Amino acid sequence: MGTVVLYKSMSLDGFVAGPDIGAEHPMGKGGMRLHEWMFTDRPDPRDKKVVAAMSASVGAVVVGRRTFEVGLPHWDDTPYPAPTFVLTHRARYELVMKSATFTFVTDDIKTALKAAQDAAGDKDVIVMGAQTGRQFLRARLLDELQINLVPVVLGAGTRLLDDLGHIDLERTQVIASDAVTHLRFRVVK
């Protein structure tokens, strides 16, 4: 079985999205700045290596409904070419896309995680979305956390690490480029 990992780009003031998330601003106002390092015309080789490793490890994805709803029009597919499980309170049929299928899970996060792990096999399960990430951290279901720390202060938006209580992390990797510092942590259980 692979690792359960949350990858998040974060501002120096702890925001993973800007304010006013919606169709017009899927990452909130100013939030796209957190991902510029991934989508530049001239990526730093260190950042390219991080993205390649992240992409190669994905076996399945768990996302929250809000992330699905604001992301789908921009992805026009699953966020990775892997089975994607959407946590939701609204049942609906599977949504088959070009690369994989969205499956909607109306039970709890443990049910979604089990389905994702079964689909992923030996590869990793990637968790997407701030609220979903907090749920996984709070339930101690996350194995690793990668923060891509971007040198920007957003001032407002969505925080990842609020209201979680005490969680011990062990830093396992630091890779720094001019655009972002990639910090990888193991969640101490």
N, C-alpha and C positions, 0 to 999 in steps of 0.2 A: 504494500500500500504506500502511496506517495504522501507527501507533506501537504498540510492545509495552510495556505499562504494568503496573506492580505498584502497586496501591493497598493500603495497610495502615494501620490505626489502631494506634498504639503508645503505651505508657506512657512516662513520663519515664525509667524505668530500663530501657527497651529491650525490653519484652515485648509481643508481639502477641496473646497469649492467656495466660490464667491457667493454673495447674496443674490436673491431673486432667481433661483433655479427655475427653469421652465423651458418650453420649446425653443424660444428665441435664444436663451442662454443656458444650454444644458449643463454647463459647469458653473453657472452663476455669473454675475457680472464680474469680469476680470479673472475668472477662474481658468480660462484657457491658457493663461500665462503659466500655470502649473505644469502644462504638458508640452510647452513649446520645445523643450529639449528633445522630445521624441519625434517631433514632426518638422524639424528644421531641414533646410536644403543641404546644410553642411554639418552633419552630426559629428560630435566628438567620438573618436573610436572607443573610448571608455564607455560612453553612454550606449553606443551601438552594441557593445558586448553585453551590457546589462539587459537591454531589450531582447537580444537574441537568446540569451539564457532563459529569460522569463518566458518567452514565446515557446521555446523548445520543451519546457517543463510541463506545460499545461495539458492536463488530461480531461478536465471538466471544470465548469465554472458555476458558482452560486452567486446570484445577484438579487437585489431587492426589486420590488415592483416599480418603485420610483426610478431607479437606475435604468431598468428595462424601458419604461415609458419614455423617458427623455433621451435615452441612448439609441433606441432602435432606429429612429429616422436618420440618425447620423451614421450609424454602423451599417445599416441596410443588410445586416447579416447578424450572426452571433458575434459577440465581441472578440472571441478567439475561435479558430476552427475546431471547436470542441463542444460536446453536449453542454447545454447551459440550463440550469435549474433556477426558476424564478420563484422567490418566496412571495406569496400573495394570499389575500383572504378571498379573492375572487377566482373561482374555478373557471378554467377554460381549456379547450383542446390544445394539444401540442401545436406549435408553430414551426413548420419545417422551413428552413432557410437554405441558402446555397452551401454553407460549410457544415452545418450541424442543425440541431433541433432545440428549440426552447421548450422545456417541460415545466408546467406550472404546478407548484407544490403548495397545497393549502394547509398541510399539517405544520409541524414545528421545524425549527432549524436542524434538529437532529435527523429528522426524516429526509430533509433536503441534502444534508451532508452525506448520509448513508447512500442515497441514490447517486450523488456525484462521485463518491468514492468507488462505488461499484462500476460506474461508467469510466472512471479515470484509470482503473487498474493500478499499475505501478507508477503512473504519472501523478503530478500534483493537482490538487483542487485549489483553484483560485477563487477568492472571495472578493466581490466588487460591491461598492457602495458604502458610504459612511455609516448609515444606520445598521446595515447588515454586518459590516465589520465590527461595530460596537457589540452587536448581539453575540457574535462569535467570540469576541474577546471576553465579554462578561460571562459567557457560559464555559469559558476555558476550552473551547473547541479548536482554537487556532494554534498551530505549531510554530509558525514563523510570521514575522511582520517585516515588510520592507518599506521604509519611508524614503521617498525620493525628495529630499529637502531642497526646495527652490529658493534662491535668494530674492524673495519679494515679501512685502508685508501687505496683505489684502485688507486688513482692518475689520472685516466682517465676513460672515458666511457660515459655512458648516464646519464644525470641528469634529475630528475623529475621536479624540481621547478624553472627552468630557464624561463625567459621571460614571466612571468605570470602577472606582475603588482602587485598591492596591493591586498592581500586577508587576511582578518581577520579570525583567527582560535581560537576556545576555547577548551583548553585541557580538556578532559572528563575522561581520564584513563591513568595510568602509571602502567605497570607491568614489573618488572626487574628480569632477571635471570642472571647467569654468562655469558651466550652466547649472549644475546640480550635484548634490552630495548624496550618494546612495548608501543608506544605512540599513543593514540587515540584522534582525534580532531573532533569537530563539525565545519563545515564551516559556518561562520556567513554570512547570506545573507542580 
